[in-house]
Amino acid sequence: MNAILDELSKSLPDVHEVVTVVIRLLAALIAGAIVGWQREHSHAPAGLRTHMLVCTGVTLFVLAEVPMGNDAMSRVIQGIATGIGFLGAGAIIKMKDSLEVYGLTTAAGIWMTSAIGVTIGLGRLVTAAIAVACAWFVLAVVVKLEPRPQHSDRRGLPG
């Protein structure tokens, strides 16, 4: 019983650490929600929940490694970038009968959301807020400047 209590007491953070973790995780939820809501509104495959989970999960990975130092943090960030790249690759579709590729924006949005999560985890909340604004601008405003396809195939994808 003492071993259990000892282990649990070692993991109890001080008040400052609790506040830091709560603020950063809530910031990650909000940042992911902003990007995810835009993707949900655009009917993208990865929407609100996906972006919230990616941003918060990445923030948690970074928070878990803060005491380890710069070298360990660098490896954590490299692992995140690789893992998120793999996740994004699953969203990309190349049409067999054409040279069209779909899902690149979804993959890039997931990648950007993970970068925002890293930034939040490192405590750069203002930088993360600017990045969220930039991502939202690209996804919600720049898309209106792109030419639209003339027709769609049976699956609803642009022809």
GROMACS elastic network, one bead per residue, 0.5 to 0.9 nm:
[ bonds ]
;  ai    aj funct       b0    kb
    1     4     6  0.52380   500
    1     5     6  0.63959   500
    1     6     6  0.86196   500
    2     5     6  0.50475   500
    2     6     6  0.59251   500
    2     7     6  0.84751   500
    3     6     6  0.50541   500
    3     7     6  0.61233   500
    3     8     6  0.85900   500
    4     7     6  0.51829   500
    4     8     6  0.61724   500
    4     9     6  0.85495   500
    5     8     6  0.50975   500
    5     9     6  0.59753   500
    5    10     6  0.85781   500
    6     9     6  0.51561   500
    6    10     6  0.62574   500
    6    11     6  0.89440   500
    7    10     6  0.52891   500
    7    11     6  0.67928   500
    8    11     6  0.54049   500
    8    12     6  0.67427   500
    9    12     6  0.52823   500
    9    13     6  0.87465   500
   10    13     6  0.80643   500
   13    16     6  0.79814   500
   13    17     6  0.58382   500
   13    18     6  0.62434   500
   14    17     6  0.54118   500
   14    18     6  0.63729   500
   14    19     6  0.88409   500
   15    18     6  0.50845   500
   15    19     6  0.62074   500
   15    20     6  0.86072   500
   16    19     6  0.52367   500
   16    20     6  0.61999   500
   16    21     6  0.86873   500
   17    20     6  0.50343   500
   17    21     6  0.61073   500
   17    22     6  0.85119   500
   18    21     6  0.52030   500
   18    22     6  0.60457   500
   18    23     6  0.85065   500
   19    22     6  0.51674   500
   19    23     6  0.60087   500
   19    24     6  0.84833   500
   20    23     6  0.53159   500
   20    24     6  0.61237   500
   20    25     6  0.85287   500
   20   123     6  0.85385   500
   21    24     6  0.52558   500
   21    25     6  0.59949   500
   21    26     6  0.84245   500
   21    60     6  0.85354   500
   21    63     6  0.73905   500
   21   121     6  0.85653   500
   22    25     6  0.52504   500
   22    26     6  0.59843   500
   22    27     6  0.83896   500
   23    26     6  0.52194   500
   23    27     6  0.59891   500
   23    28     6  0.85597   500
   24    28     6  0.61141   500
   24    29     6  0.86433   500
   24    56     6  0.86302   500
   24    59     6  0.74114   500
   24    60     6  0.87671   500
   24    63     6  0.86734   500
   24   117     6  0.89975   500
   24   120     6  0.60107   500
   24   121     6  0.62876   500
   24   122     6  0.88143   500
   24   123     6  0.71307   500
   24   125     6  0.79035   500
   25    29     6  0.62343   500
   25    30     6  0.86702   500
   25    55     6  0.87618   500
   25    56     6  0.59222   500
   25    57     6  0.87214   500
   25    59     6  0.67000   500
   25    60     6  0.72160   500
   25   117     6  0.89238   500
   25   120     6  0.80985   500
   25   121     6  0.79133   500
   26    29     6  0.50006   500
   26    30     6  0.62065   500
   26    31     6  0.85403   500
   26    56     6  0.80044   500
   27    30     6  0.51178   500
   27    31     6  0.60113   500
   27    32     6  0.84546   500
   27    56     6  0.83652   500
   27   117     6  0.88484   500
   27   120     6  0.71374   500
   27   125     6  0.76668   500
   27   129     6  0.89985   500
   28    31     6  0.50463   500
   28    32     6  0.59348   500
   28    33     6  0.82851   500
   28    52     6  0.71658   500
   28    53     6  0.87541   500
   28    54     6  0.88943   500
   28    55     6  0.54206   500
   28    57     6  0.85469   500
   28    58     6  0.86956   500
   28    59     6  0.66822   500
   28   116     6  0.77806   500
   28   117     6  0.59033   500
   28   120     6  0.64972   500
   28   121     6  0.81754   500
   28   128     6  0.89884   500
   29    32     6  0.52363   500
   29    33     6  0.59735   500
   29    34     6  0.86834   500
   29    51     6  0.85063   500
   29    52     6  0.51678   500
   29    53     6  0.74402   500
   29    55     6  0.67029   500
   29    56     6  0.56590   500
   30    34     6  0.62064   500
   30    35     6  0.88194   500
   30    52     6  0.73567   500
   30    55     6  0.89780   500
   31    34     6  0.52535   500
   31    35     6  0.65499   500
   31    36     6  0.84227   500
   31    51     6  0.84923   500
   31    52     6  0.73475   500
   31    55     6  0.72717   500
   31    56     6  0.88100   500
   31   113     6  0.78590   500
   31   116     6  0.75993   500
   31   117     6  0.81116   500
   31   128     6  0.79346   500
   31   129     6  0.73872   500
   31   132     6  0.63485   500
   32    35     6  0.53802   500
   32    36     6  0.57240   500
   32    37     6  0.82441   500
   32    48     6  0.72897   500
   32    49     6  0.81459   500
   32    50     6  0.81489   500
   32    53     6  0.73061   500
   32    54     6  0.73134   500
   32    55     6  0.53285   500
   32    56     6  0.73686   500
   32   113     6  0.63349   500
   32   114     6  0.87500   500
   32   116     6  0.83046   500
   32   117     6  0.81191   500
   32   132     6  0.84288   500
   33    37     6  0.56004   500
   33    38     6  0.83748   500
   33    47     6  0.86868   500
   33    48     6  0.55967   500
   33    49     6  0.74053   500
   33    50     6  0.89341   500
   33    51     6  0.64951   500
   33    52     6  0.52426   500
   33    55     6  0.88480   500
   34    37     6  0.52796   500
   34    38     6  0.64958   500
   34    39     6  0.88503   500
   34    48     6  0.78980   500
   34    51     6  0.85982   500
   34    52     6  0.85054   500
   34   132     6  0.74313   500
   34   133     6  0.89181   500
   34   136     6  0.75591   500
   35    38     6  0.53445   500
   35    39     6  0.64292   500
   35    40     6  0.87159   500
   35    47     6  0.81683   500
   35    48     6  0.74047   500
   35    51     6  0.67649   500
   35    52     6  0.83330   500
   35   109     6  0.77625   500
   35   113     6  0.73381   500
   35   132     6  0.69113   500
   35   133     6  0.88481   500
   35   135     6  0.70069   500
   35   136     6  0.60779   500
   35   139     6  0.83081   500
   36    40     6  0.59521   500
   36    41     6  0.83944   500
   36    46     6  0.74099   500
   36    49     6  0.68574   500
   36    50     6  0.70310   500
   36    52     6  0.67053   500
   36   109     6  0.86793   500
   36   113     6  0.87730   500
   37    41     6  0.59472   500
   37    42     6  0.84880   500
   37    47     6  0.63962   500
   37    49     6  0.86527   500
   37    51     6  0.85479   500
   38    41     6  0.50085   500
   38    42     6  0.62242   500
   38    43     6  0.86897   500
   38    44     6  0.87973   500
   38    47     6  0.76825   500
   38    48     6  0.78577   500
   38   136     6  0.71095   500
   38   139     6  0.72583   500
   38   140     6  0.68821   500
   39    43     6  0.62190   500
   39    44     6  0.52064   500
   39    45     6  0.78875   500
   39    46     6  0.67887   500
   39    47     6  0.50269   500
   39    48     6  0.69687   500
   39    51     6  0.87879   500
   39   106     6  0.79967   500
   39   109     6  0.84459   500
   39   139     6  0.77039   500
   39   140     6  0.86987   500
   40    44     6  0.58329   500
   40    45     6  0.78375   500
   40    46     6  0.72487   500
   40    48     6  0.57738   500
   41    44     6  0.77008   500
   41    47     6  0.80823   500
   41    48     6  0.89515   500
   42    47     6  0.86787   500
   42   139     6  0.89097   500
   42   140     6  0.84948   500
   43    46     6  0.83845   500
   43    47     6  0.75510   500
   44    47     6  0.61868   500
   44   103     6  0.84219   500
   44   105     6  0.88810   500
   44   106     6  0.67779   500
   45    91     6  0.76086   500
   45   103     6  0.80798   500
   45   106     6  0.70505   500
   46    49     6  0.78990   500
   46    50     6  0.56887   500
   46    51     6  0.70661   500
   46    91     6  0.81527   500
   46   106     6  0.64186   500
   46   107     6  0.85332   500
   46   109     6  0.86387   500
   46   110     6  0.78267   500
   47    50     6  0.55518   500
   47    51     6  0.62323   500
   47    52     6  0.85943   500
   47   106     6  0.88887   500
   48    51     6  0.55207   500
   48    52     6  0.61510   500
   48    53     6  0.86323   500
   49    52     6  0.50804   500
   49    53     6  0.60079   500
   49    54     6  0.84687   500
   50    53     6  0.52502   500
   50    54     6  0.60736   500
   50    55     6  0.85744   500
   50   110     6  0.81652   500
   51    54     6  0.50768   500
   51    55     6  0.60143   500
   51    56     6  0.83963   500
   51   109     6  0.82486   500
   51   110     6  0.64653   500
   51   113     6  0.64272   500
   51   114     6  0.83051   500
   52    55     6  0.53657   500
   52    56     6  0.60397   500
   52    57     6  0.83149   500
   52   113     6  0.84036   500
   53    56     6  0.52034   500
   53    57     6  0.56966   500
   53    58     6  0.82986   500
   54    57     6  0.51672   500
   54    58     6  0.60116   500
   54    59     6  0.84560   500
   54    84     6  0.84768   500
   54   110     6  0.72543   500
   54   111     6  0.89400   500
   54   113     6  0.68054   500
   54   114     6  0.59832   500
   54   117     6  0.76144   500
   55    58     6  0.53482   500
   55    59     6  0.61682   500
   55    60     6  0.86598   500
   55   110     6  0.85365   500
   55   113     6  0.55270   500
   55   114     6  0.51791   500
   55   115     6  0.79383   500
   55   116     6  0.67125   500
   55   118     6  0.78922   500
   55   120     6  0.87487   500
   56    59     6  0.50387   500
   56    60     6  0.61500   500
   56    61     6  0.87521   500
   56   114     6  0.84677   500
   56   117     6  0.63055   500
   56   121     6  0.88599   500
   57    60     6  0.50358   500
   57    61     6  0.63450   500
   57    62     6  0.87788   500
   57   114     6  0.84162   500
   57   117     6  0.76522   500
   58    61     6  0.50897   500
   58    62     6  0.63710   500
   58    63     6  0.86340   500
   58    77     6  0.88318   500
   58    80     6  0.70709   500
   58   113     6  0.89144   500
   58   114     6  0.59515   500
   58   115     6  0.81522   500
   58   116     6  0.86438   500
   58   117     6  0.52351   500
   58   118     6  0.59949   500
   58   121     6  0.76310   500
   59    62     6  0.51673   500
   59    63     6  0.60893   500
   59    64     6  0.85666   500
   59   114     6  0.80977   500
   59   116     6  0.83786   500
   59   118     6  0.54285   500
   59   119     6  0.77883   500
   59   120     6  0.62416   500
   59   122     6  0.80006   500
   60    64     6  0.60151   500
   60    65     6  0.86798   500
   60   117     6  0.83275   500
   60   118     6  0.87289   500
   60   121     6  0.68554   500
   61    64     6  0.52295   500
   61    65     6  0.65783   500
   61    76     6  0.74115   500
   61    77     6  0.86904   500
   61    80     6  0.83538   500
   61   118     6  0.82945   500
   61   121     6  0.79286   500
   62    65     6  0.53008   500
   62    66     6  0.63394   500
   62    73     6  0.71927   500
   62    76     6  0.70666   500
   62    77     6  0.75775   500
   62   117     6  0.82883   500
   62   118     6  0.62371   500
   62   119     6  0.88584   500
   62   120     6  0.86952   500
   62   121     6  0.52068   500
   62   122     6  0.68059   500
   63    66     6  0.53518   500
   63    67     6  0.85138   500
   63   118     6  0.88974   500
   63   121     6  0.54347   500
   63   122     6  0.72990   500
   64    67     6  0.77706   500
   64    68     6  0.87424   500
   65    68     6  0.54328   500
   65    69     6  0.77545   500
   65    72     6  0.72550   500
   65    73     6  0.62616   500
   65    76     6  0.75889   500
   66    69     6  0.65699   500
   66    70     6  0.84378   500
   66    72     6  0.86954   500
   66    73     6  0.70033   500
   66   121     6  0.85283   500
   66   122     6  0.77978   500
   67    73     6  0.89931   500
   68    71     6  0.78531   500
   68    72     6  0.57845   500
   68    73     6  0.68820   500
   69    72     6  0.56788   500
   69    73     6  0.61448   500
   69    74     6  0.86893   500
   70    74     6  0.59857   500
   70    75     6  0.86776   500
   71    74     6  0.51302   500
   71    75     6  0.65187   500
   71    76     6  0.88154   500
   72    75     6  0.51577   500
   72    76     6  0.62784   500
   72    77     6  0.87490   500
   73    77     6  0.61881   500
   73    78     6  0.85312   500
   74    77     6  0.52131   500
   74    78     6  0.61541   500
   74    79     6  0.86152   500
   75    79     6  0.60893   500
   75    80     6  0.85537   500
   76    79     6  0.51024   500
   76    80     6  0.61937   500
   76    81     6  0.86912   500
   77    81     6  0.61487   500
   77    82     6  0.85872   500
   77   115     6  0.88896   500
   77   118     6  0.73035   500
   78    81     6  0.51561   500
   78    82     6  0.62242   500
   78    83     6  0.85710   500
   79    82     6  0.51278   500
   79    83     6  0.59904   500
   79    84     6  0.84364   500
   80    83     6  0.50742   500
   80    84     6  0.58993   500
   80    85     6  0.82514   500
   80   114     6  0.77057   500
   80   115     6  0.88193   500
   80   118     6  0.86764   500
   81    84     6  0.53066   500
   81    85     6  0.59878   500
   81    86     6  0.86806   500
   81   111     6  0.74629   500
   81   114     6  0.77520   500
   81   115     6  0.79955   500
   82    85     6  0.50232   500
   82    86     6  0.63708   500
   82    87     6  0.87958   500
   83    86     6  0.51075   500
   83    87     6  0.63446   500
   83    88     6  0.86610   500
   84    88     6  0.59945   500
   84    89     6  0.84061   500
   84   107     6  0.86068   500
   84   110     6  0.72155   500
   84   111     6  0.60502   500
   84   114     6  0.71870   500
   85    88     6  0.50555   500
   85    89     6  0.60629   500
   85    90     6  0.88086   500
   85   107     6  0.76722   500
   85   108     6  0.87702   500
   85   110     6  0.85590   500
   85   111     6  0.67450   500
   86    89     6  0.50455   500
   86    90     6  0.66765   500
   87    90     6  0.54251   500
   87    91     6  0.72171   500
   87   107     6  0.76725   500
   87   110     6  0.81596   500
   87   111     6  0.87885   500
   88    91     6  0.52646   500
   88    92     6  0.69488   500
   88   103     6  0.84084   500
   88   104     6  0.80630   500
   88   106     6  0.72239   500
   88   108     6  0.71206   500
   88   109     6  0.85570   500
   88   110     6  0.64386   500
   88   111     6  0.70087   500
   89    92     6  0.53354   500
   89    93     6  0.85318   500
   89   103     6  0.85685   500
   89   104     6  0.83756   500
   89   107     6  0.65415   500
   90    93     6  0.79208   500
   90   103     6  0.87843   500
   90   107     6  0.80676   500
   91   102     6  0.81315   500
   91   103     6  0.53691   500
   91   104     6  0.74341   500
   91   106     6  0.66560   500
   91   107     6  0.59672   500
   92   101     6  0.70664   500
   92   102     6  0.56547   500
   92   104     6  0.57589   500
   92   105     6  0.87893   500
   92   106     6  0.78662   500
   92   107     6  0.68727   500
   93   100     6  0.84743   500
   93   101     6  0.57037   500
   93   102     6  0.50663   500
   93   103     6  0.61141   500
   93   104     6  0.83287   500
   94    97     6  0.89079   500
   94    98     6  0.80076   500
   94    99     6  0.71340   500
   94   100     6  0.60214   500
   94   102     6  0.63210   500
   94   103     6  0.87675   500
   95    98     6  0.55324   500
   95    99     6  0.65250   500
   95   100     6  0.56687   500
   95   101     6  0.62827   500
   95   102     6  0.78972   500
   96    99     6  0.74992   500
   96   100     6  0.84254   500
   97   100     6  0.85070   500
   98   101     6  0.85466   500
   98   159     6  0.88378   500
  100   158     6  0.88475   500
  100   159     6  0.81551   500
  101   104     6  0.73719   500
  102   105     6  0.79295   500
  102   106     6  0.86335   500
  102   157     6  0.82721   500
  102   158     6  0.89305   500
  103   106     6  0.50497   500
  103   107     6  0.61415   500
  103   108     6  0.85135   500
  104   107     6  0.50602   500
  104   108     6  0.60065   500
  104   109     6  0.84167   500
  105   109     6  0.58947   500
  105   110     6  0.85334   500
  105   139     6  0.83251   500
  106   109     6  0.50263   500
  106   110     6  0.62744   500
  106   111     6  0.86114   500
  107   110     6  0.52004   500
  107   111     6  0.62081   500
  107   112     6  0.86211   500
  108   112     6  0.60103   500
  108   113     6  0.84554   500
  109   112     6  0.50280   500
  109   113     6  0.60197   500
  109   114     6  0.85543   500
  109   135     6  0.76507   500
  109   139     6  0.83302   500
  110   113     6  0.50365   500
  110   114     6  0.62319   500
  110   115     6  0.87088   500
  111   114     6  0.51612   500
  111   115     6  0.63553   500
  111   116     6  0.87436   500
  112   115     6  0.50110   500
  112   116     6  0.62263   500
  112   117     6  0.86173   500
  112   131     6  0.84117   500
  112   132     6  0.86965   500
  112   135     6  0.74002   500
  113   116     6  0.50143   500
  113   117     6  0.62464   500
  113   118     6  0.87793   500
  113   132     6  0.80660   500
  113   135     6  0.84596   500
  114   118     6  0.63050   500
  114   119     6  0.86371   500
  115   118     6  0.50650   500
  115   119     6  0.62501   500
  115   120     6  0.86727   500
  115   128     6  0.85953   500
  115   131     6  0.88912   500
  116   119     6  0.50032   500
  116   120     6  0.61909   500
  116   121     6  0.85498   500
  116   127     6  0.84977   500
  116   128     6  0.53881   500
  116   129     6  0.83045   500
  116   131     6  0.67079   500
  116   132     6  0.72097   500
  117   120     6  0.50841   500
  117   121     6  0.60360   500
  117   122     6  0.85689   500
  117   128     6  0.78136   500
  118   121     6  0.50189   500
  118   122     6  0.62158   500
  118   123     6  0.87649   500
  118   124     6  0.88937   500
  118   128     6  0.87689   500
  119   122     6  0.51908   500
  119   123     6  0.65408   500
  119   124     6  0.54272   500
  119   125     6  0.70522   500
  119   127     6  0.71685   500
  119   128     6  0.57431   500
  120   123     6  0.50415   500
  120   124     6  0.53683   500
  120   125     6  0.53354   500
  120   126     6  0.86759   500
  120   127     6  0.82131   500
  120   128     6  0.60111   500
  120   129     6  0.88963   500
  121   124     6  0.74960   500
  121   125     6  0.85339   500
  122   125     6  0.83319   500
  123   126     6  0.87435   500
  123   128     6  0.89164   500
  124   127     6  0.53941   500
  124   128     6  0.61820   500
  124   129     6  0.87524   500
  125   129     6  0.61293   500
  125   130     6  0.86832   500
  126   129     6  0.50022   500
  126   130     6  0.62868   500
  126   131     6  0.85924   500
  127   130     6  0.51718   500
  127   131     6  0.62216   500
  127   132     6  0.87030   500
  128   132     6  0.61441   500
  128   133     6  0.86317   500
  129   132     6  0.50494   500
  129   133     6  0.62842   500
  129   134     6  0.86468   500
  130   133     6  0.50826   500
  130   134     6  0.62077   500
  130   135     6  0.86554   500
  131   135     6  0.60788   500
  131   136     6  0.84915   500
  132   135     6  0.50610   500
  132   136     6  0.60387   500
  132   137     6  0.84445   500
  133   136     6  0.51220   500
  133   137     6  0.60405   500
  133   138     6  0.86622   500
  134   137     6  0.50454   500
  134   138     6  0.62591   500
  134   139     6  0.86289   500
  135   138     6  0.52046   500
  135   139     6  0.61109   500
  135   140     6  0.84048   500
  136   139     6  0.51058   500
  136   140     6  0.56831   500
  136   141     6  0.76678   500
  137   140     6  0.53563   500
  137   141     6  0.51509   500
  137   142     6  0.65468   500
  137   143     6  0.88562   500
  138   141     6  0.57155   500
  138   143     6  0.67462   500
  139   142     6  0.62630   500
  139   143     6  0.59431   500
  139   144     6  0.89369   500
  140   143     6  0.59792   500
  140   144     6  0.73374   500
  141   144     6  0.55761   500
  141   145     6  0.73595   500
  142   145     6  0.52859   500
  142   146     6  0.69658   500
  143   146     6  0.53541   500
  143   147     6  0.85656   500
  144   147     6  0.79094   500
  144   148     6  0.88013   500
  148   151     6  0.89509   500
  148   158     6  0.85368   500
  149   152     6  0.75769   500
  149   158     6  0.58803   500
  149   159     6  0.68466   500
  150   158     6  0.77197   500
  150   159     6  0.74858   500
  151   157     6  0.86940   500
  151   158     6  0.60504   500
  151   159     6  0.54360   500
  152   155     6  0.76800   500
  152   156     6  0.55246   500
  152   157     6  0.54369   500
  153   156     6  0.55469   500
  153   157     6  0.57834   500
  153   158     6  0.63682   500
  153   159     6  0.53848   500
  154   157     6  0.74419   500
  155   158     6  0.86802   500
  156   159     6  0.84712   500
